[in-house]
Amino acid sequence: MDMRYAALYSKRLSEQLLNPEVEDCPHNLYQLNSKGEGILLMMKQKRHLLRGAWLIVAVLVLALLTACQQPAAVDDDPDDGVAPEEPRGTIVVGMTQEPNLLNPILLSGMEFQDAVIRSMFTPLVRIHPDASLEPMLATTIPTVENGLISEDFLTYTFPLREDALWSDGEPFTAHDVKFSVERILHPDVAPRTLVGYEKIDRVEAPDDHTVVFHLKEIYPPFVATVTMPDIIPKHVWEDVAPGDMMEHPMTLAPEVTLGPYTFKEWDSGNQVTVVRDPNFFLDVGADSIVYRVIPDQNAVLAGLLRGDLHVYWFVPVAHFDMIEDDPDAYMSYSMPPVWWEHIRINNNNPILQDVRVRQALNYGVDKEQLIEVTWAGRGTAYASPIGPASWAHDPDLHPYPHDVDRANELLEEAGWVVGSDGIRERDGERLSFAYSTTAGNPWREQTQRVVQDMWTDIGVEVRIRNVDAATFFGDLLRSDRTGEETGGWDLGEFQSGLNWDPAVTIQTSFHSEGSGNRGRYSNAQIDELVLRVNETAVQEERIPIFHEISSILKEDAPAVWLYITHGGSAARKVEGFHSNPWQTYTWNVNVWTLLD
């Protein structure tokens, strides 16, 4: 452990503890824990010497939060007078980010949004944690062997359930699927994603309970396309023009849904409430779910341990032990680990268009040190998004080592000279970037501080500018602007998940026209290889192509590759909650049941 970081966080922790201007409640206290977390984690690593000190600070934090935080009222009559036969209770979920919209086919900016949507809308197929597939609105998984995938891999047939009803009692049919896909592909619609859908030539509904997809070309991960709940009711939306969908009131308050729960209300800035849909074709474990917006993770932890919350997603490592020590709570770890934390680079910045600068930023980060400080060693450095959990992973491709000399050499080659204050300059311009992430996330903000300090060793200055999650994933990352002076960004840190088929991940995030290509990255080789890897369904033929993609992404460095988190989520007095590395945490929300 580099004692420079221990001293850094110890000093900041002491400053906060001794600050006489700390208010009784929220903000400075949260900063205290976030700024002090590095030293707390190091204490945790040597718990036989320092566990007592760590727990004292943790207890003080939780005690103050408990004193300050009063739980918002939960509606005990979620069905507006229509009581279920047996009361099943309300499950309260703590979310640090508020959704932007609740329409399953429209542009989505965050995983929390998808989590709420999935409790109200159902896919044809869902993926289990072990990567097995389960038919949902479909009745059978198509394969070549059962004749539902044609031998040329261009036609996929899905038989559909006959007992599925929309929340208004209307039957679900193949015409809903056909209508939804046609809306996703409509030029006036900004869809959640086009990945997979753009391969569709046409959709047929030969009868109410059969839908047939005809593809333009072979696309091996097509079944992964239908694992998202991208189906809306035709009878509700057909009279709304495609171009009017984004601004339509039903995009924020869906009137008709098909999921375990249906929409009740959205109290902006506070919570979204969904109630059990009696029409759903499977049993549902609770009467309602309240998704409560609590931007600070420490306040979410306090709510969970008090019993005000039942589910806590994206738990930082500093909270693991406190949750595991609570007899009524448990951690559900996401295995295999597929979530890759990275700093996306905005290629609209001319300085960052130089691959030598991007590589230097990678060499300038000590990933192992970073994992130790921010995740107590529970993470893995990686070389490309196709990580060890994937069948397409290249075990011979290694992460960037921490090499300050090589980073300095690359920056010198690029013409950046160290100035009098240690920050590099070229032609009167400082080597300085705006570095943003979601505000209120302690381990992510801590990562920023550590990286900021490491980059000063190579003469790079970063200016931390964090915003709320809705702004970060919405206006900020979608902006073409660079630098905070123009309301833009240069470096944006967030986490992405590896898809069941890695072609989807690469096409979404790094193809020049990918819907998740936040950094405006463009590489003709990657674009060509994405096409090639989808020209065959034979896995043995695809693996070497994926290896080539991984090698290019490592060397071209469209991001600073940080670490794959060995993270998890938590539940308290809830049965059936299980993390899923392949899908959002509400993937099986219908089975969540409150325990007495």
C-alpha positions in Angstrom: 0.0 0.0 0.0 1.4 3.4 -1.1 1.4 5.4 2.1 1.0 8.6 0.1 -2.7 7.7 -0.4 -3.1 6.7 3.2 -1.8 10.0 4.3 -3.9 11.8 1.8 -7.2 10.3 3.0 -6.2 10.4 6.7 -5.6 14.1 6.4 -9.0 14.7 4.7 -10.8 12.6 7.2 -9.2 14.5 10.1 -10.2 17.8 8.5 -13.8 16.8 8.3 -14.0 15.4 11.8 -12.5 18.6 13.2 -14.5 21.0 11.0 -16.7 23.1 13.4 -18.9 24.2 10.5 -20.3 20.7 9.7 -24.0 21.0 9.7 -26.3 18.8 11.7 -27.5 16.8 8.7 -26.7 15.7 5.3 -24.1 17.3 3.1 -20.8 17.7 4.9 -21.4 14.4 6.7 -21.7 12.6 3.4 -18.5 14.3 2.2 -16.8 13.2 5.3 -17.5 9.5 4.6 -16.7 9.8 1.0 -13.4 11.6 1.6 -12.5 9.4 4.5 -13.3 6.2 2.8 -9.9 5.6 1.4 -8.3 5.4 4.9 -11.3 3.4 6.1 -10.8 0.8 3.4 -7.1 0.5 4.3 -8.1 0.1 7.9 -10.4 -2.6 6.8 -7.6 -4.4 5.0 -5.8 -4.6 8.4 -8.9 -5.2 10.4 -7.0 -7.2 13.2 -5.4 -3.9 14.1 -7.8 -1.2 13.0 -11.3 -2.7 12.8 -12.4 -0.9 15.9 -11.6 2.5 14.6 -13.3 1.8 11.3 -16.5 0.7 13.0 -16.5 3.8 15.3 -16.5 6.1 12.3 -19.1 3.9 10.5 -21.4 3.9 13.6 -21.1 7.7 14.0 -22.0 8.2 10.3 -25.0 5.9 10.5 -26.1 7.3 13.8 -26.1 10.9 12.5 -27.8 9.8 9.3 -30.5 7.9 11.3 -31.1 11.0 13.4 -31.3 13.3 10.3 -33.2 11.1 7.9 -37.0 10.6 8.4 -38.5 8.0 6.0 -41.0 9.2 3.5 -44.5 7.8 3.9 -45.2 4.6 2.0 -48.8 4.2 0.7 -50.2 1.2 2.6 -53.2 1.0 0.2 -51.3 0.7 -3.1 -54.3 -0.6 -5.1 -56.6 2.5 -4.4 -59.1 0.5 -2.5 -58.8 -2.8 -4.4 -57.1 -4.9 -1.8 -55.4 -8.2 -2.7 -56.8 -11.4 -1.3 -53.9 -11.7 1.1 -51.8 -8.6 1.9 -48.3 -9.0 0.5 -46.8 -5.7 1.6 -44.7 -3.0 -0.1 -41.0 -3.5 -1.1 -39.0 -0.2 -0.9 -36.0 0.1 -3.2 -33.3 2.7 -2.6 -32.1 4.3 -5.9 -29.3 6.8 -6.1 -30.5 7.9 -9.6 -33.9 9.0 -10.8 -35.2 7.8 -14.2 -35.6 10.1 -17.1 -38.6 8.3 -18.6 -40.6 5.1 -18.4 -41.1 4.1 -22.0 -39.3 0.8 -22.7 -38.5 1.5 -26.4 -37.3 5.1 -26.0 -33.7 6.3 -25.4 -32.6 5.2 -22.0 -29.6 6.8 -20.1 -29.2 4.6 -17.0 -29.6 1.2 -15.5 -31.9 2.5 -12.7 -34.3 3.5 -15.4 -34.3 0.1 -17.0 -34.8 -1.5 -13.6 -38.1 0.4 -13.0 -39.2 -0.3 -16.6 -38.6 -4.0 -16.3 -40.9 -4.3 -13.3 -43.7 -3.1 -15.6 -42.8 -4.5 -19.0 -41.7 -8.1 -20.0 -39.4 -9.4 -22.7 -39.9 -12.3 -25.0 -36.9 -14.0 -23.2 -34.9 -13.3 -20.1 -31.4 -14.3 -19.1 -30.6 -16.0 -15.8 -27.4 -15.4 -13.8 -25.9 -18.6 -15.2 -26.5 -17.3 -18.7 -29.3 -19.7 -19.4 -32.4 -18.4 -21.3 -36.0 -18.6 -20.0 -39.0 -17.9 -22.3 -41.3 -15.2 -20.9 -43.7 -13.8 -23.4 -42.4 -16.4 -25.8 -43.1 -20.1 -25.0 -40.0 -21.6 -26.6 -36.4 -20.5 -27.1 -35.7 -20.7 -30.9 -32.9 -23.0 -32.1 -31.9 -24.6 -35.4 -32.6 -28.0 -33.8 -36.3 -27.2 -33.0 -36.8 -25.6 -36.4 -37.5 -22.1 -35.0 -34.3 -20.8 -36.5 -33.8 -21.4 -40.2 -30.8 -23.2 -41.4 -29.5 -20.0 -43.0 -29.9 -18.2 -39.7 -32.0 -15.5 -41.2 -35.4 -16.4 -39.8 -36.3 -16.6 -36.1 -39.8 -17.7 -35.1 -41.2 -17.2 -31.6 -44.4 -18.9 -30.4 -46.1 -16.6 -27.9 -48.0 -17.1 -24.7 -51.8 -17.2 -25.0 -52.5 -16.2 -21.4 -50.7 -12.9 -21.3 -52.8 -9.8 -20.8 -52.0 -6.1 -20.8 -52.9 -4.3 -17.5 -56.2 -3.1 -19.0 -57.3 -6.6 -19.7 -56.6 -6.6 -23.5 -54.8 -9.7 -24.8 -51.1 -9.5 -25.7 -50.5 -10.6 -29.3 -47.9 -10.9 -32.0 -49.2 -7.6 -33.4 -47.9 -5.8 -30.3 -44.4 -7.2 -31.0 -44.6 -6.3 -34.7 -45.9 -2.8 -33.9 -43.1 -2.2 -31.3 -40.3 -3.2 -33.6 -41.6 -1.0 -36.4 -41.8 1.9 -33.9 -38.2 1.3 -32.8 -37.1 1.3 -36.4 -39.1 4.4 -37.3 -36.8 7.4 -38.3 -38.8 9.8 -36.1 -38.2 7.7 -32.9 -35.2 7.9 -30.7 -35.0 4.3 -29.5 -33.3 2.8 -26.4 -31.1 1.0 -28.9 -31.0 -0.1 -32.5 -28.4 -2.8 -31.9 -29.9 -6.0 -33.3 -33.0 -4.3 -34.5 -31.2 -2.7 -37.5 -30.6 -6.3 -38.7 -34.3 -6.9 -39.1 -35.7 -6.8 -42.6 -39.3 -7.3 -41.6 -41.5 -8.7 -38.9 -44.5 -10.9 -39.5 -47.5 -11.9 -37.3 -49.0 -14.8 -39.1 -51.4 -15.3 -36.2 -52.0 -13.8 -32.8 -49.5 -16.1 -31.1 -46.6 -16.3 -33.5 -44.1 -13.7 -34.4 -41.5 -14.2 -37.1 -38.3 -12.0 -37.5 -36.7 -12.0 -41.0 -33.1 -10.7 -40.8 -31.2 -8.9 -43.6 -28.1 -10.8 -42.7 -26.7 -13.4 -40.2 -26.7 -11.9 -36.7 -25.6 -14.5 -34.1 -26.6 -12.5 -31.0 -30.2 -11.9 -32.2 -31.8 -13.7 -29.4 -30.1 -11.3 -27.0 -32.0 -8.5 -28.7 -35.3 -9.8 -27.4 -34.1 -10.1 -23.8 -35.0 -6.5 -23.3 -38.6 -5.5 -22.5 -39.0 -3.5 -25.7 -42.7 -4.2 -26.3 -45.5 -1.6 -25.9 -49.3 -2.1 -26.5 -50.3 -1.4 -30.0 -53.9 -0.5 -29.1 -52.7 2.3 -26.8 -49.9 3.8 -28.9 -51.0 3.3 -32.5 -52.8 6.7 -32.6 -49.8 8.5 -31.3 -47.4 9.7 -34.1 -43.9 8.2 -33.8 -42.4 11.7 -33.6 -44.7 12.6 -30.7 -43.8 9.6 -28.4 -41.0 11.3 -26.5 -43.1 14.2 -25.4 -46.3 12.2 -24.8 -47.5 12.0 -21.2 -47.5 8.2 -21.3 -43.7 8.2 -21.7 -43.5 9.4 -18.1 -46.7 7.7 -16.8 -47.4 4.5 -18.8 -51.2 3.9 -18.7 -51.0 0.3 -19.9 -48.2 -2.2 -19.1 -47.5 -5.9 -19.2 -45.4 -6.9 -16.2 -45.6 -8.0 -12.6 -46.4 -4.5 -11.7 -48.2 -1.6 -13.3 -47.6 2.2 -12.9 -49.3 4.1 -10.1 -47.5 7.4 -9.7 -44.2 9.3 -10.1 -43.4 11.8 -7.4 -40.6 13.6 -9.2 -37.4 13.9 -7.1 -38.8 11.5 -4.5 -40.1 8.1 -5.7 -41.8 6.0 -8.4 -44.6 3.6 -7.2 -45.8 0.5 -9.1 -48.5 -1.8 -7.9 -49.2 -5.5 -8.5 -50.9 -6.2 -11.8 -53.6 -8.9 -11.2 -53.6 -9.7 -14.9 -49.9 -10.8 -14.9 -49.5 -14.5 -16.0 -47.1 -15.4 -13.2 -47.6 -15.0 -9.4 -46.3 -11.7 -8.0 -44.7 -11.6 -4.5 -45.7 -8.1 -3.2 -48.6 -5.7 -3.5 -46.4 -2.8 -4.6 -42.8 -1.5 -5.0 -41.7 2.0 -4.2 -38.5 3.1 -6.0 -37.3 5.8 -3.6 -34.7 8.3 -5.0 -31.9 8.9 -2.4 -28.9 10.4 -4.2 -26.4 9.6 -1.5 -25.3 6.0 -1.0 -24.6 6.5 2.7 -28.2 7.5 3.2 -29.3 4.4 1.3 -27.2 2.2 3.6 -28.7 3.9 6.7 -32.2 3.3 5.4 -31.5 -0.3 4.7 -30.0 -1.0 8.2 -32.9 0.9 9.8 -35.4 -1.2 7.9 -36.9 1.6 5.9 -35.5 0.1 2.7 -35.5 -3.5 1.5 -33.3 -3.4 -1.6 -30.0 -1.5 -2.2 -28.4 -1.8 -5.6 -24.7 -1.0 -6.6 -23.4 -1.3 -3.0 -19.9 0.2 -2.5 -17.3 -2.1 -0.9 -17.2 0.1 2.2 -20.7 -1.0 3.0 -20.3 -4.8 2.5 -19.4 -5.8 6.0 -22.0 -3.6 7.7 -24.7 -5.3 5.6 -23.3 -8.8 6.1 -23.2 -8.2 9.9 -26.9 -7.4 9.9 -28.9 -10.7 10.6 -31.9 -9.4 8.6 -29.9 -8.4 5.5 -27.7 -10.1 2.9 -25.4 -9.3 0.0 -26.0 -10.9 -3.4 -22.8 -10.7 -5.4 -22.9 -10.4 -9.2 -21.1 -13.4 -10.5 -19.4 -13.7 -12.8 -18.2 -10.1 -12.6 -19.0 -8.4 -15.9 -19.3 -4.7 -15.0 -16.3 -2.7 -16.3 -15.6 0.7 -14.7 -13.8 3.0 -17.1 -13.2 6.7 -18.0 -14.7 7.3 -21.4 -12.7 9.8 -23.5 -14.4 12.5 -25.5 -12.8 12.4 -28.9 -14.3 15.7 -29.8 -11.5 17.2 -27.8 -8.6 17.7 -30.3 -6.0 16.9 -27.7 -7.6 13.6 -26.9 -7.7 12.6 -30.5 -4.0 11.9 -30.2 -3.6 8.2 -29.3 -0.3 9.0 -27.5 -2.2 11.1 -25.0 -4.9 8.5 -24.5 -2.3 5.8 -23.9 -0.4 8.0 -21.5 -3.5 8.4 -19.4 -3.8 4.6 -19.2 -0.1 4.1 -18.3 -0.5 6.9 -15.7 -3.0 4.9 -13.5 -1.9 2.3 -11.1 -4.9 0.0 -11.4 -3.9 -2.4 -8.6 -3.4 0.5 -6.2 -6.7 2.0 -7.3 -8.6 -1.3 -6.7 -7.0 -1.7 -3.3 -7.9 1.9 -2.2 -11.5 2.0 -3.6 -12.6 -1.6 -3.6 -10.5 -3.2 -0.9 -8.9 -5.4 -3.5 -12.3 -6.7 -4.8 -11.7 -5.9 -8.4 -9.7 -7.0 -11.5 -7.7 -4.8 -13.9 -8.7 -5.5 -17.5 -7.4 -4.8 -21.0 -10.6 -4.5 -23.0 -14.4 -4.7 -22.3 -14.4 -8.3 -23.3 -13.3 -9.4 -19.9 -12.5 -12.8 -18.2 -16.2 -13.7 -17.8 -16.7 -13.9 -21.6 -16.2 -16.9 -23.8 -14.5 -14.5 -26.2 -12.0 -13.2 -23.7 -8.3 -13.2 -24.8 -6.2 -14.5 -21.9 -3.0 -13.4 -23.5 -4.0 -9.7 -23.6 -2.8 -7.9 -20.5 -3.9 -4.6 -18.9 -1.8 -1.5 -19.2 0.9 -1.6 -16.5 1.5 1.4 -14.3 4.5 3.0 -16.1 5.1 6.7 -15.4 8.2 6.7 -17.5 6.4 5.4 -20.6 3.5 7.9 -20.0 5.9 10.8 -19.8 7.8 9.6 -22.9 4.5 9.5 -24.9 3.5 13.0 -23.8 6.9 14.4 -24.7 6.6 12.8 -28.1 3.2 14.5 -28.5 4.9 17.9 -27.8 3.7 18.4 -24.2 6.4 19.9 -22.0 6.3 20.2 -18.2 5.7 23.7 -17.0 6.8 25.6 -14.0 4.0 24.2 -11.8 4.4 20.6 -13.0 1.6 20.6 -15.5 2.5 20.1 -19.1 1.9 22.8 -21.7 2.1 23.1 -25.5 1.8 26.3 -27.5 0.5 28.1 -24.4 -2.2 25.5 -23.6 -2.3 23.5 -20.5 -2.8 19.7 -20.5 -5.9 20.0 -18.5 -9.3 18.1 -18.7 -12.7 18.2 -17.2 -13.4 14.9 -15.4 -17.0 14.1 -14.6 -19.1 11.3 -13.0 -22.3 10.9 -11.1 -22.4 13.0 -7.9 -23.0 11.3 -4.6 -21.3 8.0 -5.4 -18.5 7.7 -2.7 -16.3 5.0 -4.4 -16.5 6.7 -7.8 -15.7 10.1 -6.4 -12.9 8.5 -4.5 -11.6 6.9 -7.7 -11.5 10.4 -9.2 -9.4 11.8 -6.4 -6.9 8.9 -6.6 -6.7 9.1 -10.4 -6.3 12.9 -10.2 -3.4 12.5 -7.9 -1.7 9.8 -10.0 -2.0 11.9 -13.2 -0.2 14.8 -11.6 2.9 12.5 -11.7 2.8 12.7 -15.5 1.9 16.4 -15.7 -1.8 16.1 -16.4 -4.3 18.3 -14.6 -7.9 17.3 -14.2 -10.8 19.5 -13.0 -13.4 17.4 -11.3 -16.9 18.4 -12.3 -19.7 16.0 -11.1 -23.4 16.3 -11.7 -26.5 14.3 -10.8 -27.0 11.1 -12.7 -29.8 12.3 -14.9 -27.7 15.2 -16.1 -24.6 13.1 -16.5 -26.1 10.3 -18.6 -28.5 12.8 -20.3 -27.4 16.2 -21.3 -23.7 15.9 -20.4 -22.5 12.7 -22.1 -24.8 13.3 -25.1 -23.3 16.7 -25.6 -20.8 17.3 -28.4 -19.1 20.0 -26.3 -15.8 19.6 -24.5 -14.6 21.3 -21.3 -16.8 22.5 -18.5 -16.6 26.1 -19.7 -19.0 25.2 -22.5 -21.1 22.8 -20.4 -19.3 19.8 -21.9 -17.0 17.1 -20.8 -13.6 15.6 -21.6 -13.4 12.5 -19.4 -16.5 10.7 -18.1 -16.4 7.9 -15.6 -19.1 5.3 -15.5 -19.7 1.5 -15.5 -21.0 -0.7 -18.4 -22.0 -4.3 -18.4 -20.6 -7.0 -20.8 -23.5 -8.3 -22.8 -24.4 -12.0 -23.1 -22.9 -11.8 -26.6 -19.9 -9.4 -26.6 -20.7 -8.2 -30.1 -23.6 -6.2 -28.7 -21.3 -4.5 -26.2 -18.8 -3.6 -28.8 -21.3 -2.5 -31.4 -23.2 -0.3 -28.9 -20.2 1.3 -27.2 -17.4 1.5 -29.8 -18.9 1.2 -33.3 -18.8 4.7 -34.9 -22.6 4.7 -35.0 -23.2 2.9 -31.7 -26.1 4.2 -29.6 -23.8 4.1 -26.5 -20.7 5.5 -28.2 -20.5 8.4 -25.7 -17.0 9.4 -26.7 -17.7 9.8 -30.4 -15.0 7.2 -31.0 -14.5 6.2 -34.7 -12.2 3.5 -35.9 -12.7 1.9 -39.3 -11.1 -1.3 -38.2 -13.5 -1.7 -35.3 -16.5 -1.0 -37.6 -15.3 -3.6 -40.1 -14.6 -6.2 -37.4 -18.1 -5.7 -35.9 -19.5 -6.6 -39.3 -17.3 -9.6 -39.7 -17.9 -11.1 -36.3 -21.6 -11.1 -37.0 -21.3 -12.8 -40.4 -21.0 -16.2 -38.8 -22.8 -18.0 -36.0 -19.9 -20.4 -35.4 -18.4 -19.5 -32.1 -14.9 -21.0 -33.0 -14.8 -18.6 -36.0 -15.9 -15.6 -34.0 -13.4 -15.9 -31.1 -10.2 -14.8 -33.1 -12.2 -11.8 -34.4 -13.1 -10.8 -30.9 -9.5 -11.2 -29.9 -8.5 -8.8 -32.6 -11.2 -6.3 -31.5 -9.9 -6.5 -27.9 -6.3 -5.9 -29.0 -7.3 -2.8 -31.0 -9.4 -1.4 -28.2 -6.5 -1.8 -25.8 -4.0 -0.1 -28.0 -6.2 2.6 -29.4 -7.5 3.4 -25.9 -10.9 5.1 -26.5 -11.2 4.9 -22.7 -9.0 4.6 -19.6 -9.6 1.0 -18.6 -9.9 0.9 -14.8 -11.3 -2.3 -13.2 -14.0 -4.9 -13.3 -15.8 -4.7 -10.0 -16.6 -7.7 -7.8 -19.6 -6.0 -6.6 -23.1 -6.8 -5.5 -26.4 -5.6 -4.2 -28.2 -6.0 -0.9 -31.6 -7.0 0.3 -33.2 -6.9 3.8 -36.1 -9.2 4.7 -36.7 -10.0 1.0 -36.8 -13.5 -0.4 -36.0 -14.1 -4.1 -33.6 -11.2 -4.7 -30.6 -12.3 -6.7 -28.1 -10.2 -8.6 -27.8 -11.0 -12.3 -24.6 -10.0 -14.2 -26.4 -10.1 -17.5 -29.5 -8.0 -16.8 -30.7 -5.3 -14.4 -31.5 -6.2 -10.8 -35.2 -6.4 -11.3 -34.9 -9.2 -13.8 -36.9 -11.5 -11.5 -38.9 -8.9 -9.6 -42.0 -11.0 -9.8 -40.6 -13.5 -7.2 -39.5 -10.9 -4.7 -41.4 -11.6 -1.4 -41.3 -9.8 1.9 -40.4 -11.9 4.9 -42.1 -11.5 8.3 
